[in-house]
Amino acid sequence: MVKEAIRALMRPAQHSDLPAPADRVRIRKAAGINQVDFGKAIGVTRLSISMWEQGKTEPSGENRQKYTTALRTIVDGLGIAWSAEEESDA
């Protein structure tokens, strides 16, 4: 728990609300949701989800908030790590 708190303080503020692109994929797949359904759930296209998961673009504004909330809901519901790095530290 202390390690997580320290890591959170060290993250750049602009990126602290979203995991790395590879972790976005891992989280979505852990929930068994495809890109089409995930996009529909938050009101964006499959292409948007794909681009965000590849790190080619980043969500902004309301889409960023919805995407982050959806990912956090999955993480909390499944009890999985936010990042693969956190998983390996456990």
Steps between C-alpha positions, in 0.01 A plus 500: 500500500784739580669412168178588314472834676860590419456394136183710473686807623781444248276469193467801271169670576375503141531120468407388850134445417558237227713187490747435220346392167599133549329504839184643345485193275575265791224650714239491223586142408492391865136606501433302181381806310582563135588844366161549332302435819740700714468793264121477501499492881680834523360656184797487262595296194702180488764700313535740794552209741754346261695824463506557877614143563778535246610833649451674165257748652381586850142561609419852616226682681186304578624196304811482717289516814263227378787279381688534828187431703422190293853364540500570875162328536640188334815506713302543821237244403748231402759585763779527244795737491479837324836433337704191420779658706279503810406139429865391492577686825228313689 
